[in-house]
Amino acid sequence: MPFVDDGLATFSLGLLNRPRNAIPSILSRMESGEKLSFVAPMVRYSKLPFRLLCLEWGADACYSPMIIAESFVQSTKARDNEFTTSSCDMPLVAQFAARDTEWFGEAARICSDWCGGIDLNCGCPQKWAINDGIGSALLSQPELIAEMVKTAKRRSSCPISIKIRVEDDIRETVELCRRAEMSGVSWIAVHGRTMRMKSSEPPLLDHLTQVKQSCRVPVIVNGTISSPSDIGKTYEKTGCDGIMSARAVLGNPAIFKGYEQVPQECLEDFVNISLLTGTSCRLFTNHIMFFLHEFLNAQERRELSAQDSVDGVLDFLISRGLYKEDSLDSRLHTLRVRHW
């Protein structure tokens, strides 16, 4: 598992100067009554460069993309490919998909020293995941979820959380949460749509409210945020302890700071962080496309999408005044990467 030693560089962003061990824990902050903003796990996208950006622009903690626990435990190559972190990547919650207590427990043990939390994905609605017995397939197996939480707690020093979806019958969700609490789960993130609902359908706010009212541990609500104004509304309606965003923060990483659109400074920060950490051209381009989708016309979006190098993307941005050529000092381009 690579560790990007960004501590070697002096970068302008404040977060890169924060001591890793000086950051209060996610759990202690929520237990003290602080309302936290989380970046949701997103396949391909919630990786190190984007997490660092979001932490700089208002997120309190970020989740890794969903990682298959079995592959992570069995393969050093999988660990290197799926999980990269740094001294500034905190608080980080590593999320795993598993259907077996042993794999989840061992993945939690391996990651324990690198994270502020370990999460079990019980909400992925994709058919391949359900067919493999992971993600939302676990919602019908609360006993298995409880056993996986117990095993991970025994093997890891990190808080163990779960991320679920509401069920049509909210009593089933409440019962699942009750069993998870009895197993020692530290907090629960709840998506406000069932596994069968489309993302375009409105979230079931009443269901989320009932989950929060039934739980003793902190509850984080997901699936309700599309603009900054939705944050306050979600807290008011559900009484939750934290909010989580995926789609909205992917298009606007500054949403937690109240920005309706991506500030140019945020875009520049992402470019600089990506150059520091070494981001693939396709991932780099896709993120820029998300940020600028509302600002570019169809021809410009096609031109940006067609770029086949990071330099090509930079030229595109510089030519439109969206990035300054001297924004990143050349001495910051190389960082050591430490492997297991």
C-alpha positions as CSV (number, residue, x, y, z in Angstrom):
1,M,0.0,0.0,0.0
2,P,1.7,3.2,-1.1
3,F,2.3,6.1,1.3
4,V,2.8,9.4,-0.5
5,D,5.2,11.4,1.7
6,D,3.8,14.8,1.0
7,G,5.5,16.0,4.2
8,L,8.7,16.4,2.1
9,A,7.2,19.4,0.4
10,T,6.1,22.8,1.7
11,F,2.8,23.4,0.0
12,S,0.6,26.4,0.4
13,L,-2.4,24.5,1.5
14,G,-3.0,24.6,5.3
15,L,-3.9,21.0,5.6
16,L,-0.5,19.8,4.4
17,N,1.0,21.3,7.5
18,R,-1.3,19.6,10.0
19,P,0.4,17.0,12.2
20,R,-1.4,13.7,11.6
21,N,-1.5,12.9,15.3
22,A,-3.0,16.3,16.3
23,I,-6.3,15.7,14.5
24,P,-9.2,14.9,16.9
25,S,-10.9,11.6,16.2
26,I,-14.1,11.5,14.1
27,L,-15.9,9.7,17.0
28,S,-14.8,12.1,19.7
29,R,-15.9,15.1,17.7
30,M,-19.4,13.7,17.0
31,E,-19.8,12.6,20.6
32,S,-19.0,16.1,21.7
33,G,-21.9,17.4,19.6
34,E,-19.9,18.6,16.6
35,K,-21.7,18.3,13.2
36,L,-19.3,16.8,10.7
37,S,-19.3,16.8,6.9
38,F,-18.1,13.6,5.1
39,V,-17.0,12.8,1.6
40,A,-18.8,9.5,0.6
41,P,-17.0,6.5,-0.8
42,M,-17.0,6.7,-4.6
43,V,-15.5,4.0,-6.8
44,R,-12.6,5.5,-8.8
45,Y,-13.1,9.0,-7.5
46,S,-12.7,9.3,-3.7
47,K,-8.9,8.7,-4.0
48,L,-6.1,10.5,-2.3
49,P,-5.9,13.7,-4.5
50,F,-9.6,14.3,-4.3
51,R,-9.7,13.6,-0.5
52,L,-6.9,16.1,0.1
53,L,-8.8,18.7,-1.9
54,C,-12.0,18.1,0.0
55,L,-10.3,18.3,3.3
56,E,-8.9,21.7,2.3
57,W,-12.3,22.9,1.2
58,G,-14.5,22.1,4.1
59,A,-14.9,18.3,4.5
60,D,-14.2,17.0,8.0
61,A,-13.4,13.5,6.9
62,C,-13.3,11.4,3.8
63,Y,-14.0,7.8,2.9
64,S,-11.9,5.7,0.6
65,P,-13.5,4.1,-2.4
66,M,-15.1,0.7,-1.6
67,I,-12.3,-1.9,-1.5
68,I,-12.9,-5.7,-1.8
69,A,-11.6,-7.0,1.5
70,E,-10.6,-10.4,0.3
71,S,-8.4,-9.0,-2.6
72,F,-6.9,-6.5,-0.2
73,V,-5.9,-9.1,2.3
74,Q,-4.6,-11.6,-0.3
75,S,-2.7,-9.4,-2.7
76,T,0.0,-6.8,-2.1
77,K,-0.7,-5.6,-5.6
78,A,-4.3,-5.0,-4.8
79,R,-3.3,-3.0,-1.7
80,D,-1.0,-0.9,-3.7
81,N,-3.6,-0.3,-6.4
82,E,-6.6,0.3,-4.2
83,F,-5.3,2.2,-1.2
84,T,-2.9,5.1,-1.2
85,T,-2.6,7.6,1.7
86,S,-0.4,10.3,3.1
87,S,0.4,12.0,6.4
88,C,-2.2,14.7,5.5
89,D,-5.0,12.3,4.5
90,M,-6.8,12.4,7.8
91,P,-9.3,11.8,9.1
92,L,-9.7,8.9,6.6
93,V,-12.2,6.1,6.8
94,A,-11.2,3.0,4.8
95,Q,-14.3,1.3,3.5
96,F,-14.4,-2.4,2.7
97,A,-16.8,-4.7,1.0
98,A,-16.9,-8.2,2.5
99,R,-19.2,-11.2,3.1
100,D,-17.0,-13.0,5.5
101,T,-15.9,-12.1,9.0
102,E,-12.3,-13.3,8.5
103,W,-11.6,-11.1,5.4
104,F,-13.2,-8.0,6.9
105,G,-11.4,-8.5,10.2
106,E,-8.0,-9.0,8.6
107,A,-8.5,-6.0,6.3
108,A,-9.3,-3.9,9.4
109,R,-6.2,-5.1,11.1
110,I,-3.9,-4.3,8.1
111,C,-5.4,-0.8,7.8
112,S,-5.6,0.0,11.4
113,D,-2.5,2.2,11.7
114,W,-3.4,4.3,8.6
115,C,-7.0,5.3,9.3
116,G,-9.3,7.1,11.6
117,G,-12.0,4.5,11.0
118,I,-12.9,1.3,9.2
119,D,-16.2,0.9,7.5
120,L,-18.2,-2.0,6.2
121,N,-20.1,-1.3,3.0
122,C,-23.7,-2.6,3.4
123,G,-25.3,-0.3,0.9
124,C,-23.8,-0.7,-2.6
125,P,-26.9,-1.3,-4.8
126,Q,-25.1,-2.5,-8.0
127,K,-26.2,-5.9,-9.3
128,W,-22.7,-7.4,-9.4
129,A,-22.2,-6.5,-5.7
130,I,-25.5,-8.0,-4.7
131,N,-24.8,-11.1,-6.7
132,D,-21.5,-11.5,-4.9
133,G,-23.2,-11.2,-1.5
134,I,-21.6,-7.8,-0.6
135,G,-23.0,-4.3,-0.4
136,S,-26.8,-4.1,-0.1
137,A,-27.0,-7.9,0.0
138,L,-25.9,-7.7,3.6
139,L,-29.0,-5.7,4.6
140,S,-30.9,-9.0,4.8
141,Q,-28.2,-10.5,7.1
142,P,-28.0,-8.3,10.2
143,E,-26.5,-11.2,12.2
144,L,-23.5,-11.4,9.7
145,I,-23.0,-7.6,9.9
146,A,-22.9,-7.8,13.7
147,E,-20.3,-10.6,13.6
148,M,-18.1,-8.7,11.1
149,V,-18.2,-5.6,13.3
150,K,-17.2,-7.7,16.4
151,T,-14.4,-9.3,14.5
152,A,-13.0,-6.1,13.2
153,K,-13.2,-4.5,16.6
154,R,-11.1,-7.3,18.1
155,R,-8.4,-6.9,15.5
156,S,-8.3,-3.1,14.9
157,S,-7.7,-0.1,17.1
158,C,-9.9,2.0,14.9
159,P,-13.6,2.7,15.3
160,I,-15.7,0.4,13.2
161,S,-18.7,1.8,11.3
162,I,-21.2,0.6,8.8
163,K,-22.8,2.3,5.8
164,I,-26.3,1.1,5.0
165,R,-29.5,2.0,3.0
166,V,-32.9,2.4,4.4
167,E,-35.4,-0.4,3.7
168,D,-39.0,0.0,2.6
169,D,-40.0,-1.3,6.0
170,I,-38.1,1.1,8.3
171,R,-38.6,-1.4,11.2
172,E,-36.1,-3.7,9.4
173,T,-33.5,-0.8,9.3
174,V,-34.1,0.1,12.9
175,E,-33.6,-3.6,13.9
176,L,-30.4,-3.8,11.9
177,C,-29.0,-0.7,13.6
178,R,-30.0,-2.0,17.0
179,R,-28.0,-5.2,16.4
180,A,-25.0,-3.2,15.0
181,E,-25.0,-1.1,18.1
182,M,-25.0,-4.2,20.3
183,S,-22.0,-5.5,18.4
184,G,-20.1,-2.3,19.1
185,V,-20.4,-0.2,16.0
186,S,-19.1,3.3,16.5
187,W,-21.4,5.2,14.1
188,I,-23.8,4.4,11.2
189,A,-24.0,6.2,7.9
190,V,-27.4,5.8,6.3
191,H,-28.3,6.5,2.6
192,G,-31.9,7.8,2.3
193,R,-32.8,5.6,-0.7
194,T,-33.5,1.9,-0.8
195,M,-31.4,-0.3,-3.0
196,R,-34.2,-0.3,-5.6
197,M,-34.7,3.5,-5.8
198,K,-33.1,5.6,-8.5
199,S,-30.7,8.4,-7.6
200,S,-33.2,10.9,-9.1
201,E,-35.9,10.0,-6.6
202,P,-36.1,12.1,-3.5
203,P,-34.6,10.6,-0.3
204,L,-36.9,9.2,2.4
205,L,-36.4,11.8,5.0
206,D,-38.9,10.4,7.4
207,H,-37.1,7.1,7.3
208,L,-33.8,8.8,8.1
209,T,-35.4,10.7,11.0
210,Q,-36.7,7.4,12.5
211,V,-33.2,5.8,12.2
212,K,-31.6,8.8,14.0
213,Q,-34.3,8.7,16.7
214,S,-33.8,5.0,17.3
215,C,-29.9,5.0,17.5
216,R,-27.6,5.8,20.5
217,V,-24.5,6.0,18.3
218,P,-24.0,8.9,15.9
219,V,-25.9,8.8,12.6
220,I,-24.5,10.3,9.4
221,V,-27.1,11.0,6.6
222,N,-26.3,10.4,3.0
223,G,-28.2,11.2,-0.2
224,T,-29.9,14.4,0.8
225,I,-27.3,17.1,-0.4
226,S,-27.4,18.7,-3.8
227,S,-26.7,22.3,-2.8
228,P,-25.3,24.1,0.3
229,S,-28.8,25.0,1.5
230,D,-29.6,21.3,1.8
231,I,-27.1,20.8,4.6
232,G,-29.0,22.9,7.2
233,K,-32.3,21.5,6.0
234,T,-31.0,17.9,6.5
235,Y,-29.9,18.6,10.0
236,E,-33.2,20.3,10.9
237,K,-35.3,17.6,9.4
238,T,-33.4,14.5,10.6
239,G,-31.5,15.6,13.7
240,C,-28.5,13.7,12.3
241,D,-24.9,14.0,13.7
242,G,-23.3,14.4,10.3
243,I,-24.0,14.7,6.6
244,M,-22.3,12.9,3.7
245,S,-22.2,13.8,0.0
246,A,-21.1,11.9,-3.1
247,R,-22.5,13.4,-6.4
248,A,-22.7,17.0,-5.1
249,V,-19.2,17.1,-3.7
250,L,-17.8,15.4,-6.8
251,G,-19.1,18.4,-8.9
252,N,-18.3,21.0,-6.2
253,P,-15.7,20.1,-3.6
254,A,-16.3,23.5,-1.9
255,I,-20.0,22.7,-1.2
256,F,-19.3,22.2,2.5
257,K,-17.9,25.8,2.7
258,G,-21.2,27.1,1.3
259,Y,-20.1,27.7,-2.4
260,E,-22.8,27.1,-4.9
261,Q,-20.2,26.6,-7.7
262,V,-16.6,25.5,-7.8
263,P,-14.3,28.5,-7.1
264,Q,-11.3,28.8,-9.4
265,E,-9.0,28.5,-6.4
266,C,-10.5,25.1,-5.7
267,L,-9.8,24.0,-9.2
268,E,-6.2,25.3,-9.0
269,D,-5.7,23.4,-5.7
270,F,-6.9,20.2,-7.3
271,V,-4.4,20.6,-10.2
272,N,-1.6,21.3,-7.8
273,I,-2.5,18.4,-5.4
274,S,-2.8,16.0,-8.4
275,L,0.7,17.1,-9.7
276,L,2.1,16.5,-6.2
277,T,0.6,13.1,-5.7
278,G,0.7,11.7,-9.3
279,T,-2.8,11.2,-10.7
280,S,-3.5,9.3,-13.9
281,C,-4.5,11.4,-16.9
282,R,-8.0,9.8,-17.2
283,L,-8.8,10.3,-13.5
284,F,-7.4,13.9,-13.6
285,T,-9.4,14.7,-16.7
286,N,-12.6,13.2,-15.3
287,H,-12.4,15.3,-12.1
288,I,-11.8,18.5,-14.1
289,M,-14.8,17.6,-16.3
290,F,-17.0,17.3,-13.2
291,F,-15.8,20.6,-11.9
292,L,-16.2,22.6,-15.2
293,H,-19.3,20.8,-16.6
294,E,-21.6,23.9,-16.0
295,F,-18.9,26.3,-17.3
296,L,-18.0,24.8,-20.6
297,N,-20.0,24.5,-23.8
298,A,-20.5,21.1,-25.6
299,Q,-17.5,21.7,-27.9
300,E,-15.2,22.6,-25.0
301,R,-16.3,19.6,-23.0
302,R,-15.5,17.3,-26.0
303,E,-12.1,19.0,-26.4
304,L,-11.2,18.5,-22.7
305,S,-12.4,14.9,-22.7
306,A,-10.2,14.2,-25.7
307,Q,-7.0,15.1,-24.0
308,D,-4.7,12.2,-23.6
309,S,-2.0,13.7,-21.3
310,V,-1.9,15.8,-18.1
311,D,0.1,18.4,-20.1
312,G,-2.8,18.6,-22.6
313,V,-5.3,19.2,-19.8
314,L,-3.0,21.9,-18.3
315,D,-2.7,23.6,-21.7
316,F,-6.5,23.5,-22.0
317,L,-6.9,25.2,-18.6
318,I,-4.1,27.7,-19.1
319,S,-5.5,28.8,-22.4
320,R,-8.8,29.7,-20.8
321,G,-7.3,31.4,-17.8
322,L,-8.4,28.7,-15.4
323,Y,-4.9,27.8,-14.2
324,K,-1.7,29.8,-13.8
325,E,1.4,28.2,-15.3
326,D,3.6,29.1,-12.4
327,S,1.0,28.0,-9.8
328,L,3.1,25.1,-8.6
329,D,6.7,25.4,-7.9
330,S,8.7,22.9,-10.0
331,R,10.6,21.6,-6.9
332,L,7.3,20.1,-5.6
333,H,6.8,17.7,-8.5
334,T,8.5,14.7,-7.0
335,L,7.4,12.9,-3.9
336,R,8.7,9.7,-2.4
337,V,6.3,6.8,-2.2
338,R,6.8,4.2,0.5
339,H,5.5,0.7,0.1
340,W,4.6,-2.0,2.6
